[in-house]
Amino acid sequence: MKKAERQAAVAKIIGTKVVQTQEQLLKELQKAGIFATQATVSRDIREMRIVKSKDLDGSSRYTILQQGNISLTERLNSTVREVGLKITRVQFINVIKTLPSNGNLLAALIDDADFAQVAGTVAGHDTIVVISPDEEGAIWFNQQYHDALAVE
């Protein structure tokens, strides 16, 4: 099976069913006659920008990060305002606290923004570590979001 066909099947499954884990996604792919390894599915998730987010009922599920008609920066700023709680800068690192289950979503948006001032992110359940290449980059990043978040 070609990668594009497999990824189209992944998108269809995630769009029509509640999928909460890679194991569930693998089983759904198998039901559709597509056999893939966990490593392949993991790569597809990363390439397709699939993140975990909360449903209206509060349960966690995979969704494909969509940009729609708004720019990535607008989406990032909007998401920071919606789920961000506070930002703290420590030398060349910023730590962002989010609402529960939103760390991965916000980190994915920060990574996709591809700021030169951000070397990378590490996300958890409700905390993101934003690593800058230097202290000036961390100061810049912190200043971008200090209005939306309470700064310590």
N, C-alpha and C positions, 0 to 999 in steps of 0.2 A: 504494500500500500504506500502510496506517495504521501509525503509530509503534508502537502496542501489538503489532500483528501482527509487525512487523519485530523488535522487541525479544524477543518470544516465540521467534522463530526463532533469534535470536542466543543466547538462553539454552539452547535445545535443542542447537544446534551445539556450544557450549562444554561442555555437560554430557555430550555423547556422543563428542566427538572432541578430540584434542590439537591446540589452536590456539595457536601461539606468536607470531604477528604479526597486525597489522591486515590486511595483504595476504592472509594465509591466510584470515582471517575473511571478507573481501570475496569471495574465490573460492568459499568454502563457501556464502555467501549467494547468489551467482550460480548455483551448481549447484542451489540450492533454488528458483530462479526469482525471486529477490529482487535487484533492482538498486539499489544505494545508493552514494553518494559516500564517499570516505575521511573527509571532514569529518562526515558523518552518522554513520558508524560510530564515529568518535572521540567524538562527543557521546553516542552510545548507551553506549559503554564507561564514560564518566564518570557518566552518569545511573544506570546499572545497577550501579555500584560494582564493576566488573570490574577485577581486579588480576592481576599476574603472580605466580605462586607456583611452588614446586618440587613435582614429582611424587615418588612414593616412589623412583623410579629416579634422581632428581636433575635431570631435565630441566625446563626452564621452560615454563609454559603459563598461559593465561588461566583464571581461576576467578572466580566471582561471590562476592563477600564476603558470607558468611552470618553471621547473628547467632544463629540457632537459639533455644534456650531460655535462653541466658545473656545478661546485659546487655552492652551495648557496652563499658562500663567494665571488666567482668570479662574480656571478650575482649581488650581492650587490655592490661590488666595481665598476663594469661596470655601474650600474644604478646611483650610486653616481656621477660618472664622467659625465654621460649623462644629468641628470636632476638637480643635486645639484648646487646651486649658491654660498652659503657661509655658514659657520658654526661659531657660537659664543657660547663660554662656559661661563656660569654664575654659579659659585659654583658647585653644583652637577647636573646641567642641561646643555644640549647642545641644541641650537636652530638651526635648519637647514632650510634655505630658498631654495625652489625648483622652477623649472619652473611651471607655472600655471597648475593645475589639476594633479600634480604628488606627492603630499604629501602622500596620502594614499598608493600608490604603494611602495614608498621608505620605509615608516613606516612598512608596512607588511613584507618587506624583512629584515629590522632590527629586527623586532619581531621574525621572523622565524630563524634568525641566532642564537638566544638564547644565546647571550653573557652574561656571569656572571656579567659583568660591566654595564648591562642595565636592570633596573627594569621594564621598559615599555616605550611606546611611546604614544603620542597624536598627531593625524594628522589632518590637515586642508587642504584647497585648495592648498596652496603653502608654508606651514610652518609645521615643525615637531618639537615637543618638545620631546627630548630623556632624560628620567629621569634615573639617576644612583643611586645606593644605597648609594654612598658616593662620596666625591670629587675626590678621586684617580681613581675611575671608570670613572668619567666624563673626567678626564685628559687623561686616556687611550683611551677612545672613540674618543675624539677630536684629539689626535695624529694619530689615524688610518686613519683619513680622511682629515687632514690638507693639504696634498699635492694635493688632488683632488679639494679642495674647498678653497676659499679665507677666511682666518681666521681673525677675528677682535679681 
